[in-house]
Amino acid sequence: MAKWTPTHEAPEPLEGPIVPTIVGGTVIWFALFLVQLPFYGWFDDHGHLWWVWTCLAGAGLGLIGIWYVRRRDAAIKRAKATMDPVGPVDPAP
């Protein structure tokens, strides 16, 4: 079997407002958890209790995601700040 190799280069990754996107998703998951909380008994009676806990898990994982993307965004900004158009800047004078 022959190995497949691409015939063109991969496009640049799309960068967008990642931190606000993750924060928005986390808020939505937590809001869904809070909206379902008053109906806990109904979900339990009908075997859909996992819906409530899925929303809480989504909010918890979103908090981890916020931490991760904020650190990633800060690292990208630091890397851009230390780069000179010709090459990297030596931090020691």
C-alpha positions as CSV (number, residue, x, y, z in Angstrom):
1,M,0.0,0.0,0.0
2,A,1.5,3.4,-1.0
3,K,1.8,6.2,1.5
4,W,-0.5,9.1,0.6
5,T,1.2,12.5,0.6
6,P,-0.6,15.8,0.2
7,T,0.0,17.7,-3.0
8,H,-0.4,21.2,-1.5
9,E,0.5,22.9,1.8
10,A,-2.0,23.1,4.6
11,P,-3.6,26.5,5.2
12,E,-2.8,28.6,8.2
13,P,-4.9,27.9,11.2
14,L,-7.8,30.3,11.8
15,E,-7.4,32.5,14.8
16,G,-10.4,34.3,16.3
17,P,-11.6,35.6,19.7
18,I,-10.9,32.3,21.5
19,V,-11.1,33.5,25.1
20,P,-14.5,35.2,24.7
21,T,-15.8,32.1,22.8
22,I,-14.8,29.7,25.6
23,V,-16.2,32.1,28.3
24,G,-19.5,32.3,26.5
25,G,-19.8,28.6,26.1
26,T,-19.0,28.1,29.8
27,V,-21.6,30.7,30.8
28,I,-24.2,28.9,28.6
29,W,-23.5,25.5,30.1
30,F,-23.7,26.9,33.7
31,A,-27.0,28.8,32.8
32,L,-28.4,25.5,31.4
33,F,-27.5,23.8,34.7
34,L,-29.2,26.5,36.7
35,V,-32.3,26.4,34.5
36,Q,-32.7,22.7,35.0
37,L,-32.0,22.6,38.7
38,P,-35.6,23.5,39.7
39,F,-36.8,20.5,37.7
40,Y,-34.4,18.0,39.3
41,G,-37.2,15.8,40.5
42,W,-38.8,15.6,37.1
43,F,-35.5,14.7,35.5
44,D,-34.9,12.0,38.2
45,D,-38.4,10.5,37.7
46,H,-38.0,10.3,33.9
47,G,-34.5,8.9,33.9
48,H,-33.0,12.1,32.4
49,L,-30.9,13.1,35.5
50,W,-27.7,12.9,33.4
51,W,-28.8,16.1,31.5
52,V,-28.4,18.1,34.7
53,W,-25.0,16.7,35.5
54,T,-23.8,17.0,31.8
55,C,-24.5,20.8,32.0
56,L,-22.5,21.0,35.3
57,A,-19.7,19.0,33.8
58,G,-19.7,21.3,30.7
59,A,-19.4,24.3,33.0
60,G,-16.6,22.7,35.0
61,L,-14.6,21.7,31.9
62,G,-15.3,25.2,30.5
63,L,-13.5,26.7,33.6
64,I,-10.5,24.5,32.8
65,G,-10.8,25.7,29.2
66,I,-10.8,29.3,30.2
67,W,-7.7,28.8,32.2
68,Y,-6.0,27.0,29.3
69,V,-6.9,29.5,26.6
70,R,-6.0,32.5,28.7
71,R,-2.5,31.1,29.3
72,R,-2.2,30.2,25.6
73,D,-3.3,33.7,24.5
74,A,-0.8,35.3,26.9
75,A,2.0,33.0,25.7
76,I,1.3,33.9,22.1
77,K,1.3,37.6,22.9
78,R,4.6,37.2,24.8
79,A,6.1,35.4,21.9
80,K,5.0,38.1,19.4
81,A,6.4,40.8,21.8
82,T,9.9,39.2,21.9
83,M,10.1,38.8,18.1
84,D,11.9,41.4,16.0
85,P,11.1,41.7,12.3
86,V,14.6,40.3,11.7
87,G,14.6,37.7,14.4
88,P,14.2,37.1,18.1
89,V,15.2,39.9,20.5
90,D,17.9,39.0,23.1
91,P,16.3,39.6,26.5
92,A,19.6,40.3,28.2
93,P,21.1,43.7,27.4
